[in-house]
Amino acid sequence: MFIVYSPEGQRIIGASLIPPLKVDPASRINPVEQAGFGAVNVEEHERENPAKRAQSPLNAYELMQKQEQGRRLVVKVADIMSYPVIHVSSEWTIEQAWLLMQQHKIKHLPVLMHDRLVGICSQDDLLARIILSKKGDIEGVKAEQVADVMHANVITTVPETDIRRVAQVFDDYSIGALLVMSTQGVMLGIVTKMDLIHRLSQEPPLELYV
């Protein structure tokens, strides 16, 4: 589920925000002709040698398929999100927000007004208004507040969302982070593109079942 937060309030939009997940069907593999390739008909071979049935690769595969029937392992946002969430007030200056990002090594800041989510700003939003030296020190900055540069419509999600849905939203809406909210509107965490990449690169490899 996804919810859009804005200064005017929140709007639940469910799964309609993104297209349904699509899984390409497996391609049909034509059987190998026996003549010229030394192929063996596995079923005929096992009928002639019943003792080999339990040890055959085909039987092992069928057993694995039975064990995985009904399995619905899905990685959820709650498994990869970061928390607690560093945030700023809408009245903070751009310079204050930039220094906070550098201090915590983050690239996205939720914006609150009277403890209510009203926007989000990114590192790129601030960079457009800051002049940095070669060493990364601030040499000039526009006299603006965070409220002047933040994105007022914030797409958020809930802890139970499948991370594949999150990846779709990142791609479809060209955003780099989603805030994770409770159904009561409490900010629980944040998930970024880097969180997804980090999980995909971990061992053991990520397995997704549908």
C-alpha beads as a LAMMPS data file, in Angstrom:
LAMMPS data file: protein, C-alpha beads

210 atoms
209 bonds

1 atom types
1 bond types

-500.0 500.0 xlo xhi
-500.0 500.0 ylo yhi
-500.0 500.0 zlo zhi

Masses

1 110.0

Atoms # bond

1 1 1 0.000 0.000 0.000
2 1 1 1.145 3.547 -0.760
3 1 1 -0.079 6.830 0.692
4 1 1 0.547 10.363 -0.577
5 1 1 1.117 12.955 2.150
6 1 1 0.790 16.658 1.435
7 1 1 0.161 19.831 3.440
8 1 1 -3.539 19.393 2.634
9 1 1 -3.654 15.944 4.241
10 1 1 -3.134 12.309 3.324
11 1 1 -4.673 10.293 0.510
12 1 1 -4.664 6.510 0.498
13 1 1 -4.100 5.229 -3.017
14 1 1 -3.420 1.548 -2.346
15 1 1 -1.787 -0.485 -5.075
16 1 1 -3.367 1.552 -7.887
17 1 1 -0.306 3.805 -7.927
18 1 1 1.728 1.257 -9.864
19 1 1 1.042 -1.382 -12.516
20 1 1 0.717 -5.025 -11.437
21 1 1 3.856 -7.100 -11.163
22 1 1 4.523 -9.110 -14.301
23 1 1 6.394 -12.375 -14.442
24 1 1 7.529 -13.671 -17.813
25 1 1 6.275 -17.198 -18.466
26 1 1 8.868 -19.922 -18.749
27 1 1 9.778 -20.764 -22.346
28 1 1 8.938 -24.209 -23.607
29 1 1 12.022 -26.355 -24.187
30 1 1 11.730 -28.819 -27.038
31 1 1 12.809 -32.370 -26.171
32 1 1 16.214 -33.461 -27.435
33 1 1 16.001 -36.087 -30.121
34 1 1 17.511 -39.363 -28.983
35 1 1 19.203 -40.118 -32.297
36 1 1 22.623 -38.545 -32.606
37 1 1 22.686 -37.076 -29.063
38 1 1 22.730 -40.140 -26.855
39 1 1 19.642 -38.861 -24.993
40 1 1 17.927 -41.158 -22.498
41 1 1 14.204 -41.319 -21.816
42 1 1 14.242 -40.811 -18.043
43 1 1 10.783 -42.253 -17.395
44 1 1 11.465 -45.457 -19.367
45 1 1 14.846 -45.805 -17.695
46 1 1 13.295 -45.528 -14.236
47 1 1 10.536 -48.006 -15.029
48 1 1 13.202 -50.514 -15.963
49 1 1 15.283 -49.604 -12.867
50 1 1 12.824 -48.832 -10.000
51 1 1 15.630 -48.693 -7.420
52 1 1 17.107 -45.671 -9.219
53 1 1 13.878 -43.686 -8.970
54 1 1 14.558 -42.284 -5.477
55 1 1 18.046 -41.157 -6.488
56 1 1 17.211 -39.586 -9.841
57 1 1 17.528 -35.819 -10.438
58 1 1 13.947 -35.787 -11.756
59 1 1 12.616 -37.235 -8.515
60 1 1 14.667 -34.781 -6.456
61 1 1 13.260 -31.886 -8.487
62 1 1 9.670 -33.146 -8.080
63 1 1 10.205 -33.458 -4.327
64 1 1 11.523 -29.905 -4.131
65 1 1 8.514 -28.630 -6.079
66 1 1 6.122 -30.336 -3.659
67 1 1 7.921 -28.850 -0.669
68 1 1 7.716 -25.336 -2.118
69 1 1 4.043 -25.507 -3.097
70 1 1 2.146 -22.759 -1.338
71 1 1 5.345 -21.012 -0.276
72 1 1 5.048 -17.221 -0.337
73 1 1 8.359 -15.848 0.856
74 1 1 8.449 -12.105 0.192
75 1 1 10.892 -9.512 1.478
76 1 1 9.027 -6.589 3.004
77 1 1 9.944 -2.955 3.503
78 1 1 10.206 -3.534 7.266
79 1 1 13.116 -5.936 6.617
80 1 1 15.342 -3.340 4.931
81 1 1 14.222 0.121 6.113
82 1 1 16.446 2.407 8.182
83 1 1 15.309 3.950 11.460
84 1 1 15.031 6.200 13.350
85 1 1 14.501 8.811 10.651
86 1 1 16.513 12.039 10.721
87 1 1 14.169 14.917 9.850
88 1 1 14.010 18.713 9.757
89 1 1 11.488 21.425 10.415
90 1 1 10.042 23.366 7.499
91 1 1 11.457 26.546 9.087
92 1 1 15.059 25.345 8.969
93 1 1 17.402 27.132 6.585
94 1 1 18.882 25.354 3.576
95 1 1 22.313 25.613 5.158
96 1 1 21.111 23.892 8.356
97 1 1 19.526 21.083 6.376
98 1 1 22.681 20.603 4.275
99 1 1 24.931 20.399 7.334
100 1 1 22.584 17.853 8.927
101 1 1 22.772 15.692 5.800
102 1 1 26.566 15.813 5.845
103 1 1 26.694 15.006 9.544
104 1 1 24.590 11.854 9.183
105 1 1 25.738 10.955 5.643
106 1 1 22.195 10.861 4.251
107 1 1 20.616 12.197 1.069
108 1 1 16.946 12.614 1.999
109 1 1 15.256 14.556 4.786
110 1 1 11.565 14.397 5.690
111 1 1 10.130 17.804 6.525
112 1 1 7.797 18.220 9.507
113 1 1 5.602 21.100 10.591
114 1 1 4.151 20.855 14.094
115 1 1 5.051 17.128 14.106
116 1 1 3.121 16.566 10.869
117 1 1 4.759 15.365 7.639
118 1 1 4.494 18.117 5.026
119 1 1 7.296 17.340 2.560
120 1 1 10.669 15.827 1.756
121 1 1 13.884 17.315 0.367
122 1 1 16.872 15.631 -1.209
123 1 1 20.537 16.411 -1.485
124 1 1 20.024 17.441 -5.119
125 1 1 17.306 19.932 -4.103
126 1 1 19.754 21.663 -1.777
127 1 1 22.768 21.494 -4.103
128 1 1 20.918 23.640 -6.627
129 1 1 20.983 26.486 -4.068
130 1 1 24.426 26.047 -2.518
131 1 1 27.911 26.942 -3.774
132 1 1 30.599 24.581 -2.474
133 1 1 34.350 24.886 -2.487
134 1 1 36.584 22.139 -3.840
135 1 1 36.928 20.881 -0.271
136 1 1 33.140 20.677 0.112
137 1 1 32.780 23.733 2.360
138 1 1 29.868 26.112 1.848
139 1 1 30.960 29.309 0.071
140 1 1 27.520 30.658 -0.688
141 1 1 23.915 29.731 -0.066
142 1 1 20.555 31.225 -0.917
143 1 1 18.640 32.710 2.010
144 1 1 15.770 30.269 1.785
145 1 1 14.044 27.880 4.119
146 1 1 13.503 24.162 3.656
147 1 1 9.818 24.886 2.993
148 1 1 10.873 26.791 -0.150
149 1 1 12.631 23.813 -1.763
150 1 1 10.878 20.693 -0.409
151 1 1 8.566 18.441 -2.425
152 1 1 5.131 18.908 -0.904
153 1 1 3.615 15.656 -2.190
154 1 1 5.357 12.758 -0.468
155 1 1 4.773 9.199 -1.629
156 1 1 5.026 6.896 1.374
157 1 1 4.528 3.214 2.066
158 1 1 3.788 0.831 4.938
159 1 1 6.055 -1.815 6.522
160 1 1 4.226 -4.744 4.897
161 1 1 4.830 -3.641 1.292
162 1 1 6.717 -6.033 -1.005
163 1 1 10.091 -4.471 -1.887
164 1 1 9.474 -5.248 -5.569
165 1 1 6.589 -2.767 -5.441
166 1 1 8.935 -0.214 -3.921
167 1 1 11.440 -0.775 -6.731
168 1 1 8.661 -0.134 -9.261
169 1 1 7.723 3.155 -7.594
170 1 1 11.366 4.284 -7.534
171 1 1 11.603 3.596 -11.265
172 1 1 8.191 4.927 -12.339
173 1 1 8.358 8.179 -10.342
174 1 1 12.135 8.841 -10.430
175 1 1 12.476 9.115 -6.671
176 1 1 15.262 7.793 -4.463
177 1 1 13.505 7.221 -1.148
178 1 1 10.170 6.300 0.414
179 1 1 9.116 7.097 3.945
180 1 1 7.583 4.192 5.840
181 1 1 4.501 5.169 7.814
182 1 1 2.146 3.368 10.159
183 1 1 -1.587 3.298 9.452
184 1 1 -1.900 5.978 12.164
185 1 1 0.455 8.299 10.263
186 1 1 3.513 7.773 12.468
187 1 1 6.867 7.841 10.643
188 1 1 8.551 4.467 11.246
189 1 1 11.496 4.466 8.865
190 1 1 12.867 5.257 5.435
191 1 1 13.858 2.993 2.546
192 1 1 16.185 4.139 -0.231
193 1 1 17.515 2.762 -3.496
194 1 1 20.768 1.990 -1.714
195 1 1 18.873 -0.114 0.837
196 1 1 17.504 -2.210 -2.032
197 1 1 20.913 -2.564 -3.676
198 1 1 22.522 -3.504 -0.357
199 1 1 19.940 -6.249 0.254
200 1 1 20.354 -7.655 -3.247
201 1 1 24.117 -7.845 -2.811
202 1 1 24.003 -9.686 0.514
203 1 1 24.655 -13.364 1.113
204 1 1 22.749 -15.591 0.975
205 1 1 21.273 -14.398 -2.332
206 1 1 17.823 -12.881 -2.159
207 1 1 15.060 -15.352 -3.072
208 1 1 11.570 -14.125 -3.887
209 1 1 8.558 -16.406 -4.118
210 1 1 5.090 -15.528 -5.353

Bonds

1 1 1 2
2 1 2 3
3 1 3 4
4 1 4 5
5 1 5 6
6 1 6 7
7 1 7 8
8 1 8 9
9 1 9 10
10 1 10 11
11 1 11 12
12 1 12 13
13 1 13 14
14 1 14 15
15 1 15 16
16 1 16 17
17 1 17 18
18 1 18 19
19 1 19 20
20 1 20 21
21 1 21 22
22 1 22 23
23 1 23 24
24 1 24 25
25 1 25 26
26 1 26 27
27 1 27 28
28 1 28 29
29 1 29 30
30 1 30 31
31 1 31 32
32 1 32 33
33 1 33 34
34 1 34 35
35 1 35 36
36 1 36 37
37 1 37 38
38 1 38 39
39 1 39 40
40 1 40 41
41 1 41 42
42 1 42 43
43 1 43 44
44 1 44 45
45 1 45 46
46 1 46 47
47 1 47 48
48 1 48 49
49 1 49 50
50 1 50 51
51 1 51 52
52 1 52 53
53 1 53 54
54 1 54 55
55 1 55 56
56 1 56 57
57 1 57 58
58 1 58 59
59 1 59 60
60 1 60 61
61 1 61 62
62 1 62 63
63 1 63 64
64 1 64 65
65 1 65 66
66 1 66 67
67 1 67 68
68 1 68 69
69 1 69 70
70 1 70 71
71 1 71 72
72 1 72 73
73 1 73 74
74 1 74 75
75 1 75 76
76 1 76 77
77 1 77 78
78 1 78 79
79 1 79 80
80 1 80 81
81 1 81 82
82 1 82 83
83 1 83 84
84 1 84 85
85 1 85 86
86 1 86 87
87 1 87 88
88 1 88 89
89 1 89 90
90 1 90 91
91 1 91 92
92 1 92 93
93 1 93 94
94 1 94 95
95 1 95 96
96 1 96 97
97 1 97 98
98 1 98 99
99 1 99 100
100 1 100 101
101 1 101 102
102 1 102 103
103 1 103 104
104 1 104 105
105 1 105 106
106 1 106 107
107 1 107 108
108 1 108 109
109 1 109 110
110 1 110 111
111 1 111 112
112 1 112 113
113 1 113 114
114 1 114 115
115 1 115 116
116 1 116 117
117 1 117 118
118 1 118 119
119 1 119 120
120 1 120 121
121 1 121 122
122 1 122 123
123 1 123 124
124 1 124 125
125 1 125 126
126 1 126 127
127 1 127 128
128 1 128 129
129 1 129 130
130 1 130 131
131 1 131 132
132 1 132 133
133 1 133 134
134 1 134 135
135 1 135 136
136 1 136 137
137 1 137 138
138 1 138 139
139 1 139 140
140 1 140 141
141 1 141 142
142 1 142 143
143 1 143 144
144 1 144 145
145 1 145 146
146 1 146 147
147 1 147 148
148 1 148 149
149 1 149 150
150 1 150 151
151 1 151 152
152 1 152 153
153 1 153 154
154 1 154 155
155 1 155 156
156 1 156 157
157 1 157 158
158 1 158 159
159 1 159 160
160 1 160 161
161 1 161 162
162 1 162 163
163 1 163 164
164 1 164 165
165 1 165 166
166 1 166 167
167 1 167 168
168 1 168 169
169 1 169 170
170 1 170 171
171 1 171 172
172 1 172 173
173 1 173 174
174 1 174 175
175 1 175 176
176 1 176 177
177 1 177 178
178 1 178 179
179 1 179 180
180 1 180 181
181 1 181 182
182 1 182 183
183 1 183 184
184 1 184 185
185 1 185 186
186 1 186 187
187 1 187 188
188 1 188 189
189 1 189 190
190 1 190 191
191 1 191 192
192 1 192 193
193 1 193 194
194 1 194 195
195 1 195 196
196 1 196 197
197 1 197 198
198 1 198 199
199 1 199 200
200 1 200 201
201 1 201 202
202 1 202 203
203 1 203 204
204 1 204 205
205 1 205 206
206 1 206 207
207 1 207 208
208 1 208 209
209 1 209 210
